[in-house]
Amino acid sequence: MRVEADADLCQGHQMCQGEAPSVFGFDRDADVVVLLDEAPGEELREQVAAAVRYCPAMALSVTG
């Protein structure tokens, strides 16, 4: 699985961190999401899918 985050769409809600904290971080200076793991293992698929689903700005996506 591959995770992508669009910093231009990110509004800094940090919902993704609550769902998958080992995959998504936050740059406080830029007020945007940062990817801690662009290719997380399958064991994190449910958490990553929840982060994508609950992102208010729809700034996250997953492929594969």
CHARMM-style PDB file with segment names, atoms N, HN, CA, C and O in Angstrom:
ATOM      1  N   MET     1       0.852  -1.173   0.000  1.00  0.00      PROA
ATOM      2  CA  MET     1       0.000   0.000   0.000  1.00  0.00      PROA
ATOM      3  C   MET     1       0.895   1.231   0.000  1.00  0.00      PROA
ATOM      4  O   MET     1       1.963   1.244   0.611  1.00  0.00      PROA
ATOM      5  N   ARG     2       0.445   2.243  -0.684  1.00  0.00      PROA
ATOM      6  HN  ARG     2      -0.422   2.233  -1.180  1.00  0.00      PROA
ATOM      7  CA  ARG     2       1.178   3.509  -0.767  1.00  0.00      PROA
ATOM      8  C   ARG     2       0.241   4.634  -0.326  1.00  0.00      PROA
ATOM      9  O   ARG     2      -0.910   4.703  -0.758  1.00  0.00      PROA
ATOM     10  N   VAL     3       0.750   5.511   0.539  1.00  0.00      PROA
ATOM     11  HN  VAL     3       1.685   5.455   0.889  1.00  0.00      PROA
ATOM     12  CA  VAL     3      -0.046   6.612   1.087  1.00  0.00      PROA
ATOM     13  C   VAL     3       0.468   7.935   0.524  1.00  0.00      PROA
ATOM     14  O   VAL     3       1.674   8.147   0.393  1.00  0.00      PROA
ATOM     15  N   GLU     4      -0.466   8.810   0.197  1.00  0.00      PROA
ATOM     16  HN  GLU     4      -1.445   8.638   0.303  1.00  0.00      PROA
ATOM     17  CA  GLU     4      -0.105  10.143  -0.282  1.00  0.00      PROA
ATOM     18  C   GLU     4      -0.881  11.190   0.510  1.00  0.00      PROA
ATOM     19  O   GLU     4      -2.027  10.974   0.905  1.00  0.00      PROA
ATOM     20  N   ALA     5      -0.231  12.323   0.731  1.00  0.00      PROA
ATOM     21  HN  ALA     5       0.699  12.498   0.410  1.00  0.00      PROA
ATOM     22  CA  ALA     5      -0.869  13.446   1.421  1.00  0.00      PROA
ATOM     23  C   ALA     5      -0.626  14.707   0.608  1.00  0.00      PROA
ATOM     24  O   ALA     5       0.511  15.018   0.254  1.00  0.00      PROA
ATOM     25  N   ASP     6      -1.692  15.424   0.317  1.00  0.00      PROA
ATOM     26  HN  ASP     6      -2.615  15.171   0.605  1.00  0.00      PROA
ATOM     27  CA  ASP     6      -1.605  16.665  -0.448  1.00  0.00      PROA
ATOM     28  C   ASP     6      -1.539  17.832   0.533  1.00  0.00      PROA
ATOM     29  O   ASP     6      -2.555  18.228   1.106  1.00  0.00      PROA
ATOM     30  N   ALA     7      -0.351  18.375   0.722  1.00  0.00      PROA
ATOM     31  HN  ALA     7       0.474  18.054   0.257  1.00  0.00      PROA
ATOM     32  CA  ALA     7      -0.144  19.467   1.678  1.00  0.00      PROA
ATOM     33  C   ALA     7      -0.923  20.716   1.278  1.00  0.00      PROA
ATOM     34  O   ALA     7      -1.262  21.533   2.135  1.00  0.00      PROA
ATOM     35  N   ASP     8      -1.209  20.873  -0.009  1.00  0.00      PROA
ATOM     36  HN  ASP     8      -0.933  20.209  -0.704  1.00  0.00      PROA
ATOM     37  CA  ASP     8      -1.975  22.037  -0.458  1.00  0.00      PROA
ATOM     38  C   ASP     8      -3.436  21.954  -0.021  1.00  0.00      PROA
ATOM     39  O   ASP     8      -4.082  22.981   0.187  1.00  0.00      PROA
ATOM     40  N   LEU     9      -3.953  20.739   0.119  1.00  0.00      PROA
ATOM     41  HN  LEU     9      -3.428  19.905  -0.050  1.00  0.00      PROA
ATOM     42  CA  LEU     9      -5.338  20.552   0.557  1.00  0.00      PROA
ATOM     43  C   LEU     9      -5.466  20.485   2.078  1.00  0.00      PROA
ATOM     44  O   LEU     9      -6.513  20.821   2.631  1.00  0.00      PROA
ATOM     45  N   CYS    10      -4.409  20.055   2.747  1.00  0.00      PROA
ATOM     46  HN  CYS    10      -3.558  19.782   2.298  1.00  0.00      PROA
ATOM     47  CA  CYS    10      -4.440  19.864   4.200  1.00  0.00      PROA
ATOM     48  C   CYS    10      -4.813  21.164   4.910  1.00  0.00      PROA
ATOM     49  O   CYS    10      -4.282  22.233   4.609  1.00  0.00      PROA
ATOM     50  N   GLN    11      -5.743  21.042   5.862  1.00  0.00      PROA
ATOM     51  HN  GLN    11      -6.175  20.174   6.107  1.00  0.00      PROA
ATOM     52  CA  GLN    11      -6.185  22.201   6.649  1.00  0.00      PROA
ATOM     53  C   GLN    11      -5.743  22.110   8.110  1.00  0.00      PROA
ATOM     54  O   GLN    11      -6.156  22.921   8.939  1.00  0.00      PROA
ATOM     55  N   GLY    12      -4.905  21.122   8.421  1.00  0.00      PROA
ATOM     56  HN  GLY    12      -4.570  20.463   7.747  1.00  0.00      PROA
ATOM     57  CA  GLY    12      -4.336  21.013   9.750  1.00  0.00      PROA
ATOM     58  C   GLY    12      -5.264  20.482  10.825  1.00  0.00      PROA
ATOM     59  O   GLY    12      -5.050  20.769  12.003  1.00  0.00      PROA
ATOM     60  N   HSD    13      -6.288  19.720  10.467  1.00  0.00      PROA
ATOM     61  HN  HSD    13      -6.463  19.488   9.510  1.00  0.00      PROA
ATOM     62  CA  HSD    13      -7.220  19.183  11.459  1.00  0.00      PROA
ATOM     63  C   HSD    13      -6.596  18.085  12.318  1.00  0.00      PROA
ATOM     64  O   HSD    13      -7.024  17.866  13.451  1.00  0.00      PROA
ATOM     65  N   GLN    14      -5.594  17.398  11.790  1.00  0.00      PROA
ATOM     66  HN  GLN    14      -5.245  17.576  10.870  1.00  0.00      PROA
ATOM     67  CA  GLN    14      -4.848  16.340  12.469  1.00  0.00      PROA
ATOM     68  C   GLN    14      -5.679  15.102  12.801  1.00  0.00      PROA
ATOM     69  O   GLN    14      -5.298  14.330  13.681  1.00  0.00      PROA
ATOM     70  N   MET    15      -6.792  14.901  12.125  1.00  0.00      PROA
ATOM     71  HN  MET    15      -7.101  15.528  11.410  1.00  0.00      PROA
ATOM     72  CA  MET    15      -7.611  13.706  12.323  1.00  0.00      PROA
ATOM     73  C   MET    15      -6.810  12.448  11.970  1.00  0.00      PROA
ATOM     74  O   MET    15      -6.959  11.410  12.614  1.00  0.00      PROA
ATOM     75  N   CYS    16      -5.978  12.548  10.962  1.00  0.00      PROA
ATOM     76  HN  CYS    16      -5.857  13.392  10.439  1.00  0.00      PROA
ATOM     77  CA  CYS    16      -5.196  11.401  10.508  1.00  0.00      PROA
ATOM     78  C   CYS    16      -4.270  10.877  11.595  1.00  0.00      PROA
ATOM     79  O   CYS    16      -4.060   9.670  11.711  1.00  0.00      PROA
ATOM     80  N   GLN    17      -3.724  11.777  12.381  1.00  0.00      PROA
ATOM     81  HN  GLN    17      -3.895  12.758  12.286  1.00  0.00      PROA
ATOM     82  CA  GLN    17      -2.832  11.358  13.465  1.00  0.00      PROA
ATOM     83  C   GLN    17      -3.566  10.507  14.491  1.00  0.00      PROA
ATOM     84  O   GLN    17      -2.997   9.559  15.032  1.00  0.00      PROA
ATOM     85  N   GLY    18      -4.792  10.829  14.758  1.00  0.00      PROA
ATOM     86  HN  GLY    18      -5.254  11.600  14.319  1.00  0.00      PROA
ATOM     87  CA  GLY    18      -5.577  10.058  15.703  1.00  0.00      PROA
ATOM     88  C   GLY    18      -5.886   8.665  15.204  1.00  0.00      PROA
ATOM     89  O   GLY    18      -5.997   7.728  15.995  1.00  0.00      PROA
ATOM     90  N   GLU    19      -6.028   8.520  13.889  1.00  0.00      PROA
ATOM     91  HN  GLU    19      -5.938   9.281  13.246  1.00  0.00      PROA
ATOM     92  CA  GLU    19      -6.362   7.229  13.297  1.00  0.00      PROA
ATOM     93  C   GLU    19      -5.135   6.356  13.053  1.00  0.00      PROA
ATOM     94  O   GLU    19      -5.176   5.149  13.289  1.00  0.00      PROA
ATOM     95  N   ALA    20      -4.048   6.957  12.583  1.00  0.00      PROA
ATOM     96  HN  ALA    20      -4.014   7.938  12.391  1.00  0.00      PROA
ATOM     97  CA  ALA    20      -2.839   6.193  12.242  1.00  0.00      PROA
ATOM     98  C   ALA    20      -1.589   6.997  12.618  1.00  0.00      PROA
ATOM     99  O   ALA    20      -0.899   7.517  11.741  1.00  0.00      PROA
ATOM    100  N   PRO    21      -1.300   7.098  13.911  1.00  0.00      PROA
ATOM    101  CA  PRO    21      -0.194   7.954  14.363  1.00  0.00      PROA
ATOM    102  C   PRO    21       1.195   7.503  13.920  1.00  0.00      PROA
ATOM    103  O   PRO    21       2.127   8.306  13.918  1.00  0.00      PROA
ATOM    104  N   SER    22       1.350   6.242  13.547  1.00  0.00      PROA
ATOM    105  HN  SER    22       0.592   5.589  13.548  1.00  0.00      PROA
ATOM    106  CA  SER    22       2.659   5.793  13.072  1.00  0.00      PROA
ATOM    107  C   SER    22       2.870   6.105  11.590  1.00  0.00      PROA
ATOM    108  O   SER    22       3.978   5.963  11.074  1.00  0.00      PROA
ATOM    109  N   VAL    23       1.815   6.526  10.918  1.00  0.00      PROA
ATOM    110  HN  VAL    23       0.915   6.642  11.337  1.00  0.00      PROA
ATOM    111  CA  VAL    23       1.890   6.833   9.485  1.00  0.00      PROA
ATOM    112  C   VAL    23       1.862   8.341   9.231  1.00  0.00      PROA
ATOM    113  O   VAL    23       2.551   8.842   8.343  1.00  0.00      PROA
ATOM    114  N   PHE    24       1.056   9.061  10.023  1.00  0.00      PROA
ATOM    115  HN  PHE    24       0.496   8.655  10.745  1.00  0.00      PROA
ATOM    116  CA  PHE    24       0.876  10.500   9.802  1.00  0.00      PROA
ATOM    117  C   PHE    24       1.420  11.317  10.969  1.00  0.00      PROA
ATOM    118  O   PHE    24       1.158  11.021  12.135  1.00  0.00      PROA
ATOM    119  N   GLY    25       2.173  12.334  10.629  1.00  0.00      PROA
ATOM    120  HN  GLY    25       2.386  12.574   9.682  1.00  0.00      PROA
ATOM    121  CA  GLY    25       2.673  13.279  11.616  1.00  0.00      PROA
ATOM    122  C   GLY    25       2.143  14.652  11.281  1.00  0.00      PROA
ATOM    123  O   GLY    25       1.257  14.799  10.440  1.00  0.00      PROA
ATOM    124  N   PHE    26       2.690  15.658  11.941  1.00  0.00      PROA
ATOM    125  HN  PHE    26       3.411  15.538  12.624  1.00  0.00      PROA
ATOM    126  CA  PHE    26       2.206  17.017  11.711  1.00  0.00      PROA
ATOM    127  C   PHE    26       3.352  18.003  11.826  1.00  0.00      PROA
ATOM    128  O   PHE    26       4.119  17.963  12.789  1.00  0.00      PROA
ATOM    129  N   ASP    27       3.470  18.885  10.851  1.00  0.00      PROA
ATOM    130  HN  ASP    27       2.847  18.918  10.070  1.00  0.00      PROA
ATOM    131  CA  ASP    27       4.467  19.956  10.868  1.00  0.00      PROA
ATOM    132  C   ASP    27       3.777  21.204  11.411  1.00  0.00      PROA
ATOM    133  O   ASP    27       3.025  21.867  10.698  1.00  0.00      PROA
ATOM    134  N   ARG    28       4.036  21.512  12.661  1.00  0.00      PROA
ATOM    135  HN  ARG    28       4.647  20.973  13.241  1.00  0.00      PROA
ATOM    136  CA  ARG    28       3.369  22.650  13.309  1.00  0.00      PROA
ATOM    137  C   ARG    28       3.724  23.987  12.655  1.00  0.00      PROA
ATOM    138  O   ARG    28       2.886  24.886  12.586  1.00  0.00      PROA
ATOM    139  N   ASP    29       4.945  24.119  12.183  1.00  0.00      PROA
ATOM    140  HN  ASP    29       5.626  23.389  12.240  1.00  0.00      PROA
ATOM    141  CA  ASP    29       5.353  25.374  11.546  1.00  0.00      PROA
ATOM    142  C   ASP    29       4.591  25.617  10.242  1.00  0.00      PROA
ATOM    143  O   ASP    29       4.160  26.736   9.966  1.00  0.00      PROA
ATOM    144  N   ALA    30       4.431  24.570   9.453  1.00  0.00      PROA
ATOM    145  HN  ALA    30       4.782  23.661   9.677  1.00  0.00      PROA
ATOM    146  CA  ALA    30       3.731  24.695   8.175  1.00  0.00      PROA
ATOM    147  C   ALA    30       2.229  24.440   8.320  1.00  0.00      PROA
ATOM    148  O   ALA    30       1.460  24.732   7.404  1.00  0.00      PROA
ATOM    149  N   ASP    31       1.807  23.893   9.473  1.00  0.00      PROA
ATOM    150  HN  ASP    31       2.432  23.656  10.217  1.00  0.00      PROA
ATOM    151  CA  ASP    31       0.404  23.582   9.758  1.00  0.00      PROA
ATOM    152  C   ASP    31      -0.174  22.585   8.756  1.00  0.00      PROA
ATOM    153  O   ASP    31      -1.297  22.746   8.277  1.00  0.00      PROA
ATOM    154  N   VAL    32       0.616  21.547   8.445  1.00  0.00      PROA
ATOM    155  HN  VAL    32       1.528  21.416   8.834  1.00  0.00      PROA
ATOM    156  CA  VAL    32       0.178  20.524   7.496  1.00  0.00      PROA
ATOM    157  C   VAL    32       0.638  19.130   7.938  1.00  0.00      PROA
ATOM    158  O   VAL    32       1.553  18.980   8.748  1.00  0.00      PROA
ATOM    159  N   VAL    33      -0.023  18.134   7.384  1.00  0.00      PROA
ATOM    160  HN  VAL    33      -0.767  18.256   6.726  1.00  0.00      PROA
ATOM    161  CA  VAL    33       0.324  16.741   7.614  1.00  0.00      PROA
ATOM    162  C   VAL    33       1.680  16.424   6.994  1.00  0.00      PROA
ATOM    163  O   VAL    33       2.062  17.004   5.977  1.00  0.00      PROA
ATOM    164  N   VAL    34       2.400  15.498   7.616  1.00  0.00      PROA
ATOM    165  HN  VAL    34       2.089  15.027   8.442  1.00  0.00      PROA
ATOM    166  CA  VAL    34       3.615  14.936   7.034  1.00  0.00      PROA
ATOM    167  C   VAL    34       3.496  13.416   7.112  1.00  0.00      PROA
ATOM    168  O   VAL    34       2.949  12.872   8.071  1.00  0.00      PROA
ATOM    169  N   LEU    35       4.004  12.757   6.110  1.00  0.00      PROA
ATOM    170  HN  LEU    35       4.448  13.200   5.331  1.00  0.00      PROA
ATOM    171  CA  LEU    35       3.981  11.300   6.104  1.00  0.00      PROA
ATOM    172  C   LEU    35       5.200  10.771   6.845  1.00  0.00      PROA
ATOM    173  O   LEU    35       6.336  11.113   6.515  1.00  0.00      PROA
ATOM    174  N   LEU    36       4.960   9.942   7.841  1.00  0.00      PROA
ATOM    175  HN  LEU    36       4.037   9.665   8.109  1.00  0.00      PROA
ATOM    176  CA  LEU    36       6.039   9.300   8.576  1.00  0.00      PROA
ATOM    177  C   LEU    36       6.401   7.975   7.921  1.00  0.00      PROA
ATOM    178  O   LEU    36       7.518   7.480   8.075  1.00  0.00      PROA
ATOM    179  N   ASP    37       5.450   7.406   7.191  1.00  0.00      PROA
ATOM    180  HN  ASP    37       4.543   7.808   7.067  1.00  0.00      PROA
ATOM    181  CA  ASP    37       5.645   6.120   6.517  1.00  0.00      PROA
ATOM    182  C   ASP    37       4.808   6.113   5.239  1.00  0.00      PROA
ATOM    183  O   ASP    37       3.587   5.969   5.292  1.00  0.00      PROA
ATOM    184  N   GLU    38       5.468   6.269   4.094  1.00  0.00      PROA
ATOM    185  HN  GLU    38       6.460   6.386   4.051  1.00  0.00      PROA
ATOM    186  CA  GLU    38       4.758   6.328   2.818  1.00  0.00      PROA
ATOM    187  C   GLU    38       4.288   4.965   2.332  1.00  0.00      PROA
ATOM    188  O   GLU    38       3.424   4.881   1.460  1.00  0.00      PROA
ATOM    189  N   ALA    39       4.848   3.900   2.887  1.00  0.00      PROA
ATOM    190  HN  ALA    39       5.551   3.968   3.595  1.00  0.00      PROA
ATOM    191  CA  ALA    39       4.480   2.548   2.468  1.00  0.00      PROA
ATOM    192  C   ALA    39       4.285   1.662   3.704  1.00  0.00      PROA
ATOM    193  O   ALA    39       5.063   0.738   3.939  1.00  0.00      PROA
ATOM    194  N   PRO    40       3.250   1.948   4.483  1.00  0.00      PROA
ATOM    195  CA  PRO    40       3.022   1.153   5.695  1.00  0.00      PROA
ATOM    196  C   PRO    40       2.610  -0.285   5.364  1.00  0.00      PROA
ATOM    197  O   PRO    40       2.107  -0.564   4.276  1.00  0.00      PROA
ATOM    198  N   GLY    41       2.829  -1.173   6.303  1.00  0.00      PROA
ATOM    199  HN  GLY    41       3.238  -0.947   7.187  1.00  0.00      PROA
ATOM    200  CA  GLY    41       2.476  -2.576   6.122  1.00  0.00      PROA
ATOM    201  C   GLY    41       0.978  -2.794   6.134  1.00  0.00      PROA
ATOM    202  O   GLY    41       0.204  -1.940   6.566  1.00  0.00      PROA
ATOM    203  N   GLU    42       0.593  -3.957   5.650  1.00  0.00      PROA
ATOM    204  HN  GLU    42       1.221  -4.651   5.299  1.00  0.00      PROA
ATOM    205  CA  GLU    42      -0.824  -4.321   5.551  1.00  0.00      PROA
ATOM    206  C   GLU    42      -1.531  -4.296   6.902  1.00  0.00      PROA
ATOM    207  O   GLU    42      -2.742  -4.079   6.960  1.00  0.00      PROA
ATOM    208  N   GLU    43      -0.796  -4.513   7.981  1.00  0.00      PROA
ATOM    209  HN  GLU    43       0.187  -4.688   7.933  1.00  0.00      PROA
ATOM    210  CA  GLU    43      -1.415  -4.514   9.307  1.00  0.00      PROA
ATOM    211  C   GLU    43      -1.982  -3.151   9.686  1.00  0.00      PROA
ATOM    212  O   GLU    43      -2.772  -3.045  10.624  1.00  0.00      PROA
ATOM    213  N   LEU    44      -1.583  -2.110   8.960  1.00  0.00      PROA
ATOM    214  HN  LEU    44      -0.942  -2.196   8.198  1.00  0.00      PROA
ATOM    215  CA  LEU    44      -2.078  -0.752   9.227  1.00  0.00      PROA
ATOM    216  C   LEU    44      -3.165  -0.303   8.245  1.00  0.00      PROA
ATOM    217  O   LEU    44      -3.631   0.835   8.308  1.00  0.00      PROA
ATOM    218  N   ARG    45      -3.562  -1.189   7.349  1.00  0.00      PROA
ATOM    219  HN  ARG    45      -3.184  -2.114   7.298  1.00  0.00      PROA
ATOM    220  CA  ARG    45      -4.523  -0.798   6.299  1.00  0.00      PROA
ATOM    221  C   ARG    45      -5.814  -0.215   6.873  1.00  0.00      PROA
ATOM    222  O   ARG    45      -6.296   0.803   6.376  1.00  0.00      PROA
ATOM    223  N   GLU    46      -6.377  -0.827   7.890  1.00  0.00      PROA
ATOM    224  HN  GLU    46      -5.986  -1.654   8.294  1.00  0.00      PROA
ATOM    225  CA  GLU    46      -7.631  -0.318   8.452  1.00  0.00      PROA
ATOM    226  C   GLU    46      -7.470   1.071   9.048  1.00  0.00      PROA
ATOM    227  O   GLU    46      -8.330   1.932   8.863  1.00  0.00      PROA
ATOM    228  N   GLN    47      -6.371   1.294   9.762  1.00  0.00      PROA
ATOM    229  HN  GLN    47      -5.672   0.594   9.912  1.00  0.00      PROA
ATOM    230  CA  GLN    47      -6.141   2.610  10.362  1.00  0.00      PROA
ATOM    231  C   GLN    47      -5.914   3.684   9.288  1.00  0.00      PROA
ATOM    232  O   GLN    47      -6.423   4.800   9.392  1.00  0.00      PROA
ATOM    233  N   VAL    48      -5.145   3.324   8.260  1.00  0.00      PROA
ATOM    234  HN  VAL    48      -4.732   2.417   8.175  1.00  0.00      PROA
ATOM    235  CA  VAL    48      -4.886   4.276   7.173  1.00  0.00      PROA
ATOM    236  C   VAL    48      -6.182   4.573   6.419  1.00  0.00      PROA
ATOM    237  O   VAL    48      -6.448   5.725   6.078  1.00  0.00      PROA
ATOM    238  N   ALA    49      -6.978   3.555   6.160  1.00  0.00      PROA
ATOM    239  HN  ALA    49      -6.761   2.619   6.437  1.00  0.00      PROA
ATOM    240  CA  ALA    49      -8.258   3.761   5.468  1.00  0.00      PROA
ATOM    241  C   ALA    49      -9.166   4.676   6.279  1.00  0.00      PROA
ATOM    242  O   ALA    49      -9.864   5.516   5.711  1.00  0.00      PROA
ATOM    243  N   ALA    50      -9.164   4.522   7.597  1.00  0.00      PROA
ATOM    244  HN  ALA    50      -8.597   3.840   8.058  1.00  0.00      PROA
ATOM    245  CA  ALA    50      -9.971   5.401   8.456  1.00  0.00      PROA
ATOM    246  C   ALA    50      -9.462   6.830   8.382  1.00  0.00      PROA
ATOM    247  O   ALA    50     -10.254   7.770   8.324  1.00  0.00      PROA
ATOM    248  N   ALA    51      -8.150   7.000   8.384  1.00  0.00      PROA
ATOM    249  HN  ALA    51      -7.506   6.236   8.431  1.00  0.00      PROA
ATOM    250  CA  ALA    51      -7.576   8.348   8.283  1.00  0.00      PROA
ATOM    251  C   ALA    51      -7.982   9.015   6.976  1.00  0.00      PROA
ATOM    252  O   ALA    51      -8.334  10.194   6.957  1.00  0.00      PROA
ATOM    253  N   VAL    52      -7.931   8.258   5.884  1.00  0.00      PROA
ATOM    254  HN  VAL    52      -7.645   7.300   5.899  1.00  0.00      PROA
ATOM    255  CA  VAL    52      -8.340   8.790   4.575  1.00  0.00      PROA
ATOM    256  C   VAL    52      -9.820   9.153   4.604  1.00  0.00      PROA
ATOM    257  O   VAL    52     -10.212  10.227   4.146  1.00  0.00      PROA
ATOM    258  N   ARG    53     -10.626   8.271   5.135  1.00  0.00      PROA
ATOM    259  HN  ARG    53     -10.308   7.399   5.507  1.00  0.00      PROA
ATOM    260  CA  ARG    53     -12.081   8.462   5.173  1.00  0.00      PROA
ATOM    261  C   ARG    53     -12.482   9.664   6.019  1.00  0.00      PROA
ATOM    262  O   ARG    53     -13.399  10.398   5.649  1.00  0.00      PROA
ATOM    263  N   TYR    54     -11.814   9.874   7.141  1.00  0.00      PROA
ATOM    264  HN  TYR    54     -11.069   9.278   7.441  1.00  0.00      PROA
ATOM    265  CA  TYR    54     -12.211  10.930   8.074  1.00  0.00      PROA
ATOM    266  C   TYR    54     -11.503  12.266   7.857  1.00  0.00      PROA
ATOM    267  O   TYR    54     -11.760  13.217   8.595  1.00  0.00      PROA
ATOM    268  N   CYS    55     -10.624  12.360   6.870  1.00  0.00      PROA
ATOM    269  HN  CYS    55     -10.416  11.587   6.271  1.00  0.00      PROA
ATOM    270  CA  CYS    55      -9.936  13.626   6.608  1.00  0.00      PROA
ATOM    271  C   CYS    55     -10.950  14.647   6.090  1.00  0.00      PROA
ATOM    272  O   CYS    55     -11.497  14.466   5.002  1.00  0.00      PROA
ATOM    273  N   PRO    56     -11.211  15.723   6.853  1.00  0.00      PROA
ATOM    274  CA  PRO    56     -12.198  16.716   6.425  1.00  0.00      PROA
ATOM    275  C   PRO    56     -11.842  17.419   5.120  1.00  0.00      PROA
ATOM    276  O   PRO    56     -12.728  17.857   4.386  1.00  0.00      PROA
ATOM    277  N   ALA    57     -10.549  17.528   4.831  1.00  0.00      PROA
ATOM    278  HN  ALA    57      -9.829  17.173   5.427  1.00  0.00      PROA
ATOM    279  CA  ALA    57     -10.105  18.241   3.640  1.00  0.00      PROA
ATOM    280  C   ALA    57      -9.893  17.305   2.450  1.00  0.00      PROA
ATOM    281  O   ALA    57      -9.570  17.762   1.354  1.00  0.00      PROA
ATOM    282  N   MET    58     -10.074  15.993   2.659  1.00  0.00      PROA
ATOM    283  HN  MET    58     -10.336  15.622   3.550  1.00  0.00      PROA
ATOM    284  CA  MET    58      -9.846  14.998   1.621  1.00  0.00      PROA
ATOM    285  C   MET    58      -8.434  15.143   1.027  1.00  0.00      PROA
ATOM    286  O   MET    58      -8.241  15.078  -0.187  1.00  0.00      PROA
ATOM    287  N   ALA    59      -7.471  15.339   1.911  1.00  0.00      PROA
ATOM    288  HN  ALA    59      -7.628  15.391   2.897  1.00  0.00      PROA
ATOM    289  CA  ALA    59      -6.082  15.552   1.485  1.00  0.00      PROA
ATOM    290  C   ALA    59      -5.272  14.259   1.418  1.00  0.00      PROA
ATOM    291  O   ALA    59      -4.111  14.280   1.009  1.00  0.00      PROA
ATOM    292  N   LEU    60      -5.871  13.132   1.816  1.00  0.00      PROA
ATOM    293  HN  LEU    60      -6.814  13.115   2.148  1.00  0.00      PROA
ATOM    294  CA  LEU    60      -5.138  11.871   1.881  1.00  0.00      PROA
ATOM    295  C   LEU    60      -5.671  10.886   0.857  1.00  0.00      PROA
ATOM    296  O   LEU    60      -6.850  10.907   0.504  1.00  0.00      PROA
ATOM    297  N   SER    61      -4.771  10.010   0.382  1.00  0.00      PROA
ATOM    298  HN  SER    61      -3.813   9.992   0.669  1.00  0.00      PROA
ATOM    299  CA  SER    61      -5.192   8.940  -0.501  1.00  0.00      PROA
ATOM    300  C   SER    61      -4.296   7.732  -0.283  1.00  0.00      PROA
ATOM    301  O   SER    61      -3.178   7.844   0.221  1.00  0.00      PROA
ATOM    302  N   VAL    62      -4.812   6.581  -0.675  1.00  0.00      PROA
ATOM    303  HN  VAL    62      -5.719   6.490  -1.085  1.00  0.00      PROA
ATOM    304  CA  VAL    62      -4.054   5.336  -0.565  1.00  0.00      PROA
ATOM    305  C   VAL    62      -4.241   4.553  -1.852  1.00  0.00      PROA
ATOM    306  O   VAL    62      -5.340   4.501  -2.404  1.00  0.00      PROA
ATOM    307  N   THR    63      -3.164   3.945  -2.327  1.00  0.00      PROA
ATOM    308  HN  THR    63      -2.271   3.987  -1.879  1.00  0.00      PROA
ATOM    309  CA  THR    63      -3.219   3.093  -3.502  1.00  0.00      PROA
ATOM    310  C   THR    63      -2.582   1.756  -3.164  1.00  0.00      PROA
ATOM    311  O   THR    63      -1.722   1.655  -2.290  1.00  0.00      PROA
ATOM    312  N   GLY    64      -3.019   0.751  -3.868  1.00  0.00      PROA
ATOM    313  HN  GLY    64      -3.717   0.833  -4.579  1.00  0.00      PROA
ATOM    314  CA  GLY    64      -2.430  -0.580  -3.698  1.00  0.00      PROA
ATOM    315  C   GLY    64      -2.961  -1.380  -2.574  1.00  0.00      PROA
ATOM    316  OT1 GLY    64      -2.523  -2.510  -2.359  1.00  0.00      PROA
TER     317      GLY     64
END
